[in-house]
Amino acid sequence: MCLKALRHWVARAGIQKHITWHCARHSCGTNLLSNGANIKTVASILGHSGLAHTEKYTRAVDSLKQAAIDSMPPLNI
């Protein structure tokens, strides 16, 4: 029944590609991180037991890496 609901939502959204629950879960985690959510919060939402699993999602979010670097204060050497 859950798969049927997912297919219905995908069709209503006009998405033309094959979407699984895993894809939806990964997209959720990636979108949360992209929009500034704390990695610990995302891990909790996704039900991960540790941060190691959630850190995989950050690989897809290069802008977060750049933002982290940009947040460092300038060095006056």
HTML snippet that shows the backbone in 3Dmol.js (N, CA, C, O; Angstrom):
<script src="https://3Dmol.org/build/3Dmol-min.js"></script>
<div id="view" style="width:600px;height:400px;position:relative"></div>
<script>
const pdb = `
ATOM      1  N   MET A   1       0.812  -1.191   0.000  1.00  0.00           N
ATOM      2  CA  MET A   1       0.000   0.000   0.000  1.00  0.00           C
ATOM      3  C   MET A   1       0.859   1.259   0.000  1.00  0.00           C
ATOM      4  O   MET A   1       0.504   2.253  -0.634  1.00  0.00           O
ATOM      5  N   CYS A   2       1.997   1.223   0.714  1.00  0.00           N
ATOM      6  CA  CYS A   2       2.867   2.394   0.770  1.00  0.00           C
ATOM      7  C   CYS A   2       3.455   2.700  -0.603  1.00  0.00           C
ATOM      8  O   CYS A   2       3.555   3.865  -0.987  1.00  0.00           O
ATOM      9  N   LEU A   3       3.840   1.675  -1.337  1.00  0.00           N
ATOM     10  CA  LEU A   3       4.398   1.877  -2.672  1.00  0.00           C
ATOM     11  C   LEU A   3       3.355   2.488  -3.599  1.00  0.00           C
ATOM     12  O   LEU A   3       3.682   3.332  -4.434  1.00  0.00           O
ATOM     13  N   LYS A   4       2.113   2.069  -3.457  1.00  0.00           N
ATOM     14  CA  LYS A   4       1.033   2.626  -4.267  1.00  0.00           C
ATOM     15  C   LYS A   4       0.868   4.119  -3.980  1.00  0.00           C
ATOM     16  O   LYS A   4       0.663   4.910  -4.901  1.00  0.00           O
ATOM     17  N   ALA A   5       0.956   4.502  -2.709  1.00  0.00           N
ATOM     18  CA  ALA A   5       0.855   5.913  -2.331  1.00  0.00           C
ATOM     19  C   ALA A   5       2.016   6.706  -2.913  1.00  0.00           C
ATOM     20  O   ALA A   5       1.821   7.807  -3.426  1.00  0.00           O
ATOM     21  N   LEU A   6       3.215   6.155  -2.836  1.00  0.00           N
ATOM     22  CA  LEU A   6       4.384   6.841  -3.391  1.00  0.00           C
ATOM     23  C   LEU A   6       4.226   7.054  -4.887  1.00  0.00           C
ATOM     24  O   LEU A   6       4.517   8.140  -5.387  1.00  0.00           O
ATOM     25  N   ARG A   7       3.776   6.049  -5.601  1.00  0.00           N
ATOM     26  CA  ARG A   7       3.568   6.179  -7.048  1.00  0.00           C
ATOM     27  C   ARG A   7       2.538   7.260  -7.357  1.00  0.00           C
ATOM     28  O   ARG A   7       2.685   8.009  -8.323  1.00  0.00           O
ATOM     29  N   HIS A   8       1.504   7.336  -6.540  1.00  0.00           N
ATOM     30  CA  HIS A   8       0.464   8.360  -6.714  1.00  0.00           C
ATOM     31  C   HIS A   8       1.064   9.754  -6.525  1.00  0.00           C
ATOM     32  O   HIS A   8       0.809  10.645  -7.335  1.00  0.00           O
ATOM     33  N   TRP A   9       1.847   9.955  -5.482  1.00  0.00           N
ATOM     34  CA  TRP A   9       2.457  11.256  -5.212  1.00  0.00           C
ATOM     35  C   TRP A   9       3.419  11.655  -6.321  1.00  0.00           C
ATOM     36  O   TRP A   9       3.445  12.811  -6.743  1.00  0.00           O
ATOM     37  N   VAL A  10       4.213  10.691  -6.793  1.00  0.00           N
ATOM     38  CA  VAL A  10       5.171  10.958  -7.878  1.00  0.00           C
ATOM     39  C   VAL A  10       4.425  11.379  -9.141  1.00  0.00           C
ATOM     40  O   VAL A  10       4.827  12.327  -9.816  1.00  0.00           O
ATOM     41  N   ALA A  11       3.358  10.685  -9.453  1.00  0.00           N
ATOM     42  CA  ALA A  11       2.573  11.024 -10.643  1.00  0.00           C
ATOM     43  C   ALA A  11       1.946  12.412 -10.503  1.00  0.00           C
ATOM     44  O   ALA A  11       1.962  13.195 -11.453  1.00  0.00           O
ATOM     45  N   ARG A  12       1.398  12.720  -9.337  1.00  0.00           N
ATOM     46  CA  ARG A  12       0.783  14.042  -9.118  1.00  0.00           C
ATOM     47  C   ARG A  12       1.799  15.161  -9.191  1.00  0.00           C
ATOM     48  O   ARG A  12       1.464  16.284  -9.568  1.00  0.00           O
ATOM     49  N   ALA A  13       3.047  14.865  -8.832  1.00  0.00           N
ATOM     50  CA  ALA A  13       4.110  15.873  -8.892  1.00  0.00           C
ATOM     51  C   ALA A  13       4.649  16.038 -10.309  1.00  0.00           C
ATOM     52  O   ALA A  13       5.433  16.948 -10.576  1.00  0.00           O
ATOM     53  N   GLY A  14       4.227  15.157 -11.216  1.00  0.00           N
ATOM     54  CA  GLY A  14       4.684  15.247 -12.596  1.00  0.00           C
ATOM     55  C   GLY A  14       6.088  14.715 -12.812  1.00  0.00           C
ATOM     56  O   GLY A  14       6.739  15.051 -13.801  1.00  0.00           O
ATOM     57  N   ILE A  15       6.548  13.897 -11.902  1.00  0.00           N
ATOM     58  CA  ILE A  15       7.895  13.315 -12.015  1.00  0.00           C
ATOM     59  C   ILE A  15       7.825  12.109 -12.937  1.00  0.00           C
ATOM     60  O   ILE A  15       7.001  11.215 -12.741  1.00  0.00           O
ATOM     61  N   GLN A  16       8.684  12.085 -13.935  1.00  0.00           N
ATOM     62  CA  GLN A  16       8.643  11.046 -14.959  1.00  0.00           C
ATOM     63  C   GLN A  16       9.693   9.952 -14.760  1.00  0.00           C
ATOM     64  O   GLN A  16       9.887   9.128 -15.654  1.00  0.00           O
ATOM     65  N   LYS A  17      10.364   9.921 -13.633  1.00  0.00           N
ATOM     66  CA  LYS A  17      11.367   8.885 -13.420  1.00  0.00           C
ATOM     67  C   LYS A  17      10.950   7.943 -12.293  1.00  0.00           C
ATOM     68  O   LYS A  17      10.056   8.249 -11.503  1.00  0.00           O
ATOM     69  N   HIS A  18      11.611   6.805 -12.238  1.00  0.00           N
ATOM     70  CA  HIS A  18      11.310   5.787 -11.225  1.00  0.00           C
ATOM     71  C   HIS A  18      11.816   6.269  -9.865  1.00  0.00           C
ATOM     72  O   HIS A  18      13.010   6.510  -9.689  1.00  0.00           O
ATOM     73  N   ILE A  19      10.913   6.406  -8.921  1.00  0.00           N
ATOM     74  CA  ILE A  19      11.257   6.867  -7.570  1.00  0.00           C
ATOM     75  C   ILE A  19      10.917   5.753  -6.580  1.00  0.00           C
ATOM     76  O   ILE A  19       9.828   5.181  -6.613  1.00  0.00           O
ATOM     77  N   THR A  20      11.868   5.463  -5.708  1.00  0.00           N
ATOM     78  CA  THR A  20      11.648   4.472  -4.656  1.00  0.00           C
ATOM     79  C   THR A  20      11.608   5.192  -3.316  1.00  0.00           C
ATOM     80  O   THR A  20      11.901   6.384  -3.236  1.00  0.00           O
ATOM     81  N   TRP A  21      11.249   4.474  -2.277  1.00  0.00           N
ATOM     82  CA  TRP A  21      11.269   5.068  -0.938  1.00  0.00           C
ATOM     83  C   TRP A  21      12.687   5.472  -0.568  1.00  0.00           C
ATOM     84  O   TRP A  21      12.889   6.478   0.113  1.00  0.00           O
ATOM     85  N   HIS A  22      13.669   4.697  -1.010  1.00  0.00           N
ATOM     86  CA  HIS A  22      15.067   5.048  -0.730  1.00  0.00           C
ATOM     87  C   HIS A  22      15.416   6.384  -1.376  1.00  0.00           C
ATOM     88  O   HIS A  22      16.050   7.229  -0.745  1.00  0.00           O
ATOM     89  N   CYS A  23      15.009   6.580  -2.626  1.00  0.00           N
ATOM     90  CA  CYS A  23      15.257   7.854  -3.319  1.00  0.00           C
ATOM     91  C   CYS A  23      14.600   9.008  -2.564  1.00  0.00           C
ATOM     92  O   CYS A  23      15.209  10.060  -2.366  1.00  0.00           O
ATOM     93  N   ALA A  24      13.367   8.803  -2.151  1.00  0.00           N
ATOM     94  CA  ALA A  24      12.637   9.851  -1.444  1.00  0.00           C
ATOM     95  C   ALA A  24      13.321  10.186  -0.118  1.00  0.00           C
ATOM     96  O   ALA A  24      13.433  11.355   0.253  1.00  0.00           O
ATOM     97  N   ARG A  25      13.768   9.170   0.580  1.00  0.00           N
ATOM     98  CA  ARG A  25      14.454   9.356   1.863  1.00  0.00           C
ATOM     99  C   ARG A  25      15.758  10.107   1.677  1.00  0.00           C
ATOM    100  O   ARG A  25      16.073  11.019   2.442  1.00  0.00           O
ATOM    101  N   HIS A  26      16.528   9.718   0.645  1.00  0.00           N
ATOM    102  CA  HIS A  26      17.797  10.389   0.355  1.00  0.00           C
ATOM    103  C   HIS A  26      17.558  11.850  -0.026  1.00  0.00           C
ATOM    104  O   HIS A  26      18.278  12.740   0.426  1.00  0.00           O
ATOM    105  N   SER A  27      16.556  12.089  -0.848  1.00  0.00           N
ATOM    106  CA  SER A  27      16.225  13.462  -1.251  1.00  0.00           C
ATOM    107  C   SER A  27      15.827  14.304  -0.044  1.00  0.00           C
ATOM    108  O   SER A  27      16.212  15.469   0.055  1.00  0.00           O
ATOM    109  N   CYS A  28      15.068  13.729   0.860  1.00  0.00           N
ATOM    110  CA  CYS A  28      14.663  14.436   2.070  1.00  0.00           C
ATOM    111  C   CYS A  28      15.889  14.847   2.881  1.00  0.00           C
ATOM    112  O   CYS A  28      16.017  16.007   3.272  1.00  0.00           O
ATOM    113  N   GLY A  29      16.781  13.906   3.130  1.00  0.00           N
ATOM    114  CA  GLY A  29      17.992  14.197   3.904  1.00  0.00           C
ATOM    115  C   GLY A  29      18.862  15.251   3.230  1.00  0.00           C
ATOM    116  O   GLY A  29      19.367  16.160   3.888  1.00  0.00           O
ATOM    117  N   THR A  30      19.034  15.128   1.930  1.00  0.00           N
ATOM    118  CA  THR A  30      19.850  16.072   1.187  1.00  0.00           C
ATOM    119  C   THR A  30      19.226  17.464   1.206  1.00  0.00           C
ATOM    120  O   THR A  30      19.926  18.458   1.398  1.00  0.00           O
ATOM    121  N   ASN A  31      17.916  17.535   1.006  1.00  0.00           N
ATOM    122  CA  ASN A  31      17.228  18.832   1.028  1.00  0.00           C
ATOM    123  C   ASN A  31      17.289  19.485   2.401  1.00  0.00           C
ATOM    124  O   ASN A  31      17.470  20.698   2.505  1.00  0.00           O
ATOM    125  N   LEU A  32      17.142  18.699   3.443  1.00  0.00           N
ATOM    126  CA  LEU A  32      17.241  19.257   4.790  1.00  0.00           C
ATOM    127  C   LEU A  32      18.621  19.871   5.022  1.00  0.00           C
ATOM    128  O   LEU A  32      18.735  20.984   5.535  1.00  0.00           O
ATOM    129  N   LEU A  33      19.664  19.138   4.642  1.00  0.00           N
ATOM    130  CA  LEU A  33      21.019  19.645   4.817  1.00  0.00           C
ATOM    131  C   LEU A  33      21.273  20.866   3.941  1.00  0.00           C
ATOM    132  O   LEU A  33      21.935  21.809   4.375  1.00  0.00           O
ATOM    133  N   SER A  34      20.759  20.862   2.723  1.00  0.00           N
ATOM    134  CA  SER A  34      20.939  21.988   1.808  1.00  0.00           C
ATOM    135  C   SER A  34      20.296  23.261   2.343  1.00  0.00           C
ATOM    136  O   SER A  34      20.748  24.368   2.052  1.00  0.00           O
ATOM    137  N   ASN A  35      19.251  23.094   3.118  1.00  0.00           N
ATOM    138  CA  ASN A  35      18.534  24.247   3.641  1.00  0.00           C
ATOM    139  C   ASN A  35      18.972  24.622   5.050  1.00  0.00           C
ATOM    140  O   ASN A  35      18.282  25.361   5.751  1.00  0.00           O
ATOM    141  N   GLY A  36      20.132  24.101   5.457  1.00  0.00           N
ATOM    142  CA  GLY A  36      20.740  24.550   6.706  1.00  0.00           C
ATOM    143  C   GLY A  36      20.427  23.755   7.945  1.00  0.00           C
ATOM    144  O   GLY A  36      20.782  24.177   9.046  1.00  0.00           O
ATOM    145  N   ALA A  37      19.778  22.620   7.808  1.00  0.00           N
ATOM    146  CA  ALA A  37      19.482  21.814   9.005  1.00  0.00           C
ATOM    147  C   ALA A  37      20.774  21.245   9.587  1.00  0.00           C
ATOM    148  O   ALA A  37      21.716  20.930   8.860  1.00  0.00           O
ATOM    149  N   ASN A  38      20.794  21.123  10.881  1.00  0.00           N
ATOM    150  CA  ASN A  38      21.928  20.542  11.587  1.00  0.00           C
ATOM    151  C   ASN A  38      22.014  19.051  11.273  1.00  0.00           C
ATOM    152  O   ASN A  38      20.990  18.372  11.214  1.00  0.00           O
ATOM    153  N   ILE A  39      23.223  18.540  11.071  1.00  0.00           N
ATOM    154  CA  ILE A  39      23.408  17.137  10.683  1.00  0.00           C
ATOM    155  C   ILE A  39      22.868  16.180  11.752  1.00  0.00           C
ATOM    156  O   ILE A  39      22.361  15.107  11.422  1.00  0.00           O
ATOM    157  N   LYS A  40      22.974  16.562  13.025  1.00  0.00           N
ATOM    158  CA  LYS A  40      22.445  15.707  14.093  1.00  0.00           C
ATOM    159  C   LYS A  40      20.919  15.630  14.012  1.00  0.00           C
ATOM    160  O   LYS A  40      20.327  14.579  14.255  1.00  0.00           O
ATOM    161  N   THR A  41      20.300  16.743  13.673  1.00  0.00           N
ATOM    162  CA  THR A  41      18.844  16.772  13.534  1.00  0.00           C
ATOM    163  C   THR A  41      18.407  15.902  12.370  1.00  0.00           C
ATOM    164  O   THR A  41      17.438  15.151  12.480  1.00  0.00           O
ATOM    165  N   VAL A  42      19.122  16.001  11.252  1.00  0.00           N
ATOM    166  CA  VAL A  42      18.794  15.185  10.075  1.00  0.00           C
ATOM    167  C   VAL A  42      18.970  13.705  10.404  1.00  0.00           C
ATOM    168  O   VAL A  42      18.141  12.882  10.014  1.00  0.00           O
ATOM    169  N   ALA A  43      20.033  13.362  11.111  1.00  0.00           N
ATOM    170  CA  ALA A  43      20.262  11.971  11.510  1.00  0.00           C
ATOM    171  C   ALA A  43      19.099  11.461  12.350  1.00  0.00           C
ATOM    172  O   ALA A  43      18.656  10.325  12.181  1.00  0.00           O
ATOM    173  N   SER A  44      18.609  12.295  13.246  1.00  0.00           N
ATOM    174  CA  SER A  44      17.490  11.903  14.099  1.00  0.00           C
ATOM    175  C   SER A  44      16.211  11.722  13.282  1.00  0.00           C
ATOM    176  O   SER A  44      15.475  10.756  13.485  1.00  0.00           O
ATOM    177  N   ILE A  45      15.947  12.645  12.365  1.00  0.00           N
ATOM    178  CA  ILE A  45      14.745  12.555  11.529  1.00  0.00           C
ATOM    179  C   ILE A  45      14.767  11.282  10.688  1.00  0.00           C
ATOM    180  O   ILE A  45      13.744  10.614  10.539  1.00  0.00           O
ATOM    181  N   LEU A  46      15.945  10.945  10.136  1.00  0.00           N
ATOM    182  CA  LEU A  46      16.068   9.771   9.279  1.00  0.00           C
ATOM    183  C   LEU A  46      16.197   8.470  10.077  1.00  0.00           C
ATOM    184  O   LEU A  46      16.163   7.382   9.502  1.00  0.00           O
ATOM    185  N   GLY A  47      16.345   8.581  11.391  1.00  0.00           N
ATOM    186  CA  GLY A  47      16.445   7.396  12.237  1.00  0.00           C
ATOM    187  C   GLY A  47      17.808   6.734  12.216  1.00  0.00           C
ATOM    188  O   GLY A  47      17.930   5.549  12.524  1.00  0.00           O
ATOM    189  N   HIS A  48      18.837   7.490  11.854  1.00  0.00           N
ATOM    190  CA  HIS A  48      20.189   6.938  11.848  1.00  0.00           C
ATOM    191  C   HIS A  48      20.709   6.826  13.282  1.00  0.00           C
ATOM    192  O   HIS A  48      20.448   7.692  14.117  1.00  0.00           O
ATOM    193  N   SER A  49      21.439   5.761  13.551  1.00  0.00           N
ATOM    194  CA  SER A  49      21.959   5.552  14.899  1.00  0.00           C
ATOM    195  C   SER A  49      23.194   6.393  15.173  1.00  0.00           C
ATOM    196  O   SER A  49      23.546   6.619  16.331  1.00  0.00           O
ATOM    197  N   GLY A  50      23.855   6.859  14.123  1.00  0.00           N
ATOM    198  CA  GLY A  50      25.042   7.689  14.285  1.00  0.00           C
ATOM    199  C   GLY A  50      25.186   8.640  13.118  1.00  0.00           C
ATOM    200  O   GLY A  50      24.421   8.588  12.155  1.00  0.00           O
ATOM    201  N   LEU A  51      26.171   9.503  13.215  1.00  0.00           N
ATOM    202  CA  LEU A  51      26.368  10.497  12.162  1.00  0.00           C
ATOM    203  C   LEU A  51      27.041   9.931  10.918  1.00  0.00           C
ATOM    204  O   LEU A  51      26.965  10.537   9.849  1.00  0.00           O
ATOM    205  N   ALA A  52      27.694   8.787  11.037  1.00  0.00           N
ATOM    206  CA  ALA A  52      28.412   8.217   9.892  1.00  0.00           C
ATOM    207  C   ALA A  52      27.491   7.986   8.696  1.00  0.00           C
ATOM    208  O   ALA A  52      27.868   8.250   7.554  1.00  0.00           O
ATOM    209  N   HIS A  53      26.288   7.495   8.965  1.00  0.00           N
ATOM    210  CA  HIS A  53      25.339   7.253   7.878  1.00  0.00           C
ATOM    211  C   HIS A  53      24.874   8.565   7.261  1.00  0.00           C
ATOM    212  O   HIS A  53      24.741   8.670   6.042  1.00  0.00           O
ATOM    213  N   THR A  54      24.630   9.556   8.098  1.00  0.00           N
ATOM    214  CA  THR A  54      24.113  10.844   7.627  1.00  0.00           C
ATOM    215  C   THR A  54      25.183  11.629   6.878  1.00  0.00           C
ATOM    216  O   THR A  54      24.864  12.402   5.975  1.00  0.00           O
ATOM    217  N   GLU A  55      26.439  11.440   7.239  1.00  0.00           N
ATOM    218  CA  GLU A  55      27.526  12.161   6.567  1.00  0.00           C
ATOM    219  C   GLU A  55      27.579  11.831   5.073  1.00  0.00           C
ATOM    220  O   GLU A  55      28.080  12.630   4.281  1.00  0.00           O
ATOM    221  N   LYS A  56      27.073  10.674   4.690  1.00  0.00           N
ATOM    222  CA  LYS A  56      27.041  10.313   3.275  1.00  0.00           C
ATOM    223  C   LYS A  56      26.193  11.297   2.474  1.00  0.00           C
ATOM    224  O   LYS A  56      26.465  11.541   1.298  1.00  0.00           O
ATOM    225  N   TYR A  57      25.174  11.857   3.104  1.00  0.00           N
ATOM    226  CA  TYR A  57      24.281  12.794   2.431  1.00  0.00           C
ATOM    227  C   TYR A  57      24.970  14.118   2.139  1.00  0.00           C
ATOM    228  O   TYR A  57      24.606  14.822   1.197  1.00  0.00           O
ATOM    229  N   THR A  58      25.967  14.454   2.951  1.00  0.00           N
ATOM    230  CA  THR A  58      26.638  15.738   2.758  1.00  0.00           C
ATOM    231  C   THR A  58      27.506  15.734   1.508  1.00  0.00           C
ATOM    232  O   THR A  58      27.841  16.801   0.993  1.00  0.00           O
ATOM    233  N   ARG A  59      27.873  14.568   1.014  1.00  0.00           N
ATOM    234  CA  ARG A  59      28.662  14.508  -0.218  1.00  0.00           C
ATOM    235  C   ARG A  59      27.899  15.100  -1.386  1.00  0.00           C
ATOM    236  O   ARG A  59      28.497  15.637  -2.319  1.00  0.00           O
ATOM    237  N   ALA A  60      26.591  15.006  -1.339  1.00  0.00           N
ATOM    238  CA  ALA A  60      25.756  15.520  -2.414  1.00  0.00           C
ATOM    239  C   ALA A  60      25.520  17.021  -2.281  1.00  0.00           C
ATOM    240  O   ALA A  60      24.909  17.639  -3.153  1.00  0.00           O
ATOM    241  N   VAL A  61      25.995  17.590  -1.210  1.00  0.00           N
ATOM    242  CA  VAL A  61      25.716  18.992  -0.957  1.00  0.00           C
ATOM    243  C   VAL A  61      27.026  19.782  -0.932  1.00  0.00           C
ATOM    244  O   VAL A  61      27.519  20.150   0.134  1.00  0.00           O
ATOM    245  N   ASP A  62      27.575  20.035  -2.100  1.00  0.00           N
ATOM    246  CA  ASP A  62      28.837  20.760  -2.198  1.00  0.00           C
ATOM    247  C   ASP A  62      28.726  22.187  -1.672  1.00  0.00           C
ATOM    248  O   ASP A  62      29.703  22.742  -1.170  1.00  0.00           O
ATOM    249  N   SER A  63      27.547  22.780  -1.784  1.00  0.00           N
ATOM    250  CA  SER A  63      27.373  24.149  -1.301  1.00  0.00           C
ATOM    251  C   SER A  63      27.569  24.233   0.209  1.00  0.00           C
ATOM    252  O   SER A  63      28.021  25.258   0.720  1.00  0.00           O
ATOM    253  N   LEU A  64      27.233  23.162   0.925  1.00  0.00           N
ATOM    254  CA  LEU A  64      27.453  23.152   2.374  1.00  0.00           C
ATOM    255  C   LEU A  64      28.940  23.173   2.693  1.00  0.00           C
ATOM    256  O   LEU A  64      29.374  23.827   3.641  1.00  0.00           O
ATOM    257  N   LYS A  65      29.707  22.457   1.897  1.00  0.00           N
ATOM    258  CA  LYS A  65      31.154  22.445   2.105  1.00  0.00           C
ATOM    259  C   LYS A  65      31.727  23.837   1.887  1.00  0.00           C
ATOM    260  O   LYS A  65      32.542  24.313   2.678  1.00  0.00           O
ATOM    261  N   GLN A  66      31.297  24.485   0.811  1.00  0.00           N
ATOM    262  CA  GLN A  66      31.791  25.821   0.516  1.00  0.00           C
ATOM    263  C   GLN A  66      31.350  26.808   1.589  1.00  0.00           C
ATOM    264  O   GLN A  66      32.125  27.679   1.985  1.00  0.00           O
ATOM    265  N   ALA A  67      30.120  26.681   2.061  1.00  0.00           N
ATOM    266  CA  ALA A  67      29.620  27.577   3.109  1.00  0.00           C
ATOM    267  C   ALA A  67      30.416  27.403   4.399  1.00  0.00           C
ATOM    268  O   ALA A  67      30.670  28.376   5.109  1.00  0.00           O
ATOM    269  N   ALA A  68      30.807  26.181   4.700  1.00  0.00           N
ATOM    270  CA  ALA A  68      31.602  25.922   5.901  1.00  0.00           C
ATOM    271  C   ALA A  68      32.959  26.600   5.789  1.00  0.00           C
ATOM    272  O   ALA A  68      33.444  27.196   6.750  1.00  0.00           O
ATOM    273  N   ILE A  69      33.566  26.507   4.617  1.00  0.00           N
ATOM    274  CA  ILE A  69      34.860  27.159   4.402  1.00  0.00           C
ATOM    275  C   ILE A  69      34.710  28.673   4.464  1.00  0.00           C
ATOM    276  O   ILE A  69      35.541  29.355   5.065  1.00  0.00           O
ATOM    277  N   ASP A  70      33.665  29.199   3.853  1.00  0.00           N
ATOM    278  CA  ASP A  70      33.436  30.645   3.851  1.00  0.00           C
ATOM    279  C   ASP A  70      33.118  31.198   5.235  1.00  0.00           C
ATOM    280  O   ASP A  70      33.293  32.392   5.476  1.00  0.00           O
ATOM    281  N   SER A  71      32.654  30.351   6.143  1.00  0.00           N
ATOM    282  CA  SER A  71      32.305  30.818   7.481  1.00  0.00           C
ATOM    283  C   SER A  71      33.534  31.060   8.361  1.00  0.00           C
ATOM    284  O   SER A  71      33.430  31.669   9.425  1.00  0.00           O
ATOM    285  N   MET A  72      34.680  30.587   7.917  1.00  0.00           N
ATOM    286  CA  MET A  72      35.910  30.777   8.691  1.00  0.00           C
ATOM    287  C   MET A  72      36.326  32.239   8.628  1.00  0.00           C
ATOM    288  O   MET A  72      36.213  32.873   7.578  1.00  0.00           O
ATOM    289  N   PRO A  73      36.809  32.783   9.752  1.00  0.00           N
ATOM    290  CA  PRO A  73      37.271  34.167   9.719  1.00  0.00           C
ATOM    291  C   PRO A  73      38.547  34.286   8.878  1.00  0.00           C
ATOM    292  O   PRO A  73      39.340  33.347   8.800  1.00  0.00           O
ATOM    293  N   PRO A  74      38.731  35.441   8.257  1.00  0.00           N
ATOM    294  CA  PRO A  74      39.937  35.609   7.423  1.00  0.00           C
ATOM    295  C   PRO A  74      41.200  35.591   8.297  1.00  0.00           C
ATOM    296  O   PRO A  74      41.190  36.053   9.438  1.00  0.00           O
ATOM    297  N   LEU A  75      42.261  35.060   7.744  1.00  0.00           N
ATOM    298  CA  LEU A  75      43.549  35.032   8.438  1.00  0.00           C
ATOM    299  C   LEU A  75      44.352  36.280   8.052  1.00  0.00           C
ATOM    300  O   LEU A  75      44.527  36.585   6.873  1.00  0.00           O
ATOM    301  N   ASN A  76      44.815  36.961   9.032  1.00  0.00           N
ATOM    302  CA  ASN A  76      45.647  38.139   8.781  1.00  0.00           C
ATOM    303  C   ASN A  76      47.097  37.749   8.997  1.00  0.00           C
ATOM    304  O   ASN A  76      47.615  37.812  10.112  1.00  0.00           O
ATOM    305  N   ILE A  77      47.728  37.355   7.940  1.00  0.00           N
ATOM    306  CA  ILE A  77      49.112  36.878   8.038  1.00  0.00           C
ATOM    307  C   ILE A  77      50.038  37.958   7.517  1.00  0.00           C
ATOM    308  O   ILE A  77      51.255  37.775   7.504  1.00  0.00           O
TER     309      ILE A  77
END
`;
const viewer = $3Dmol.createViewer("view");
viewer.addModel(pdb, "pdb");
viewer.setStyle({}, {cartoon: {color: "spectrum"}});
viewer.zoomTo();
viewer.render();
</script>
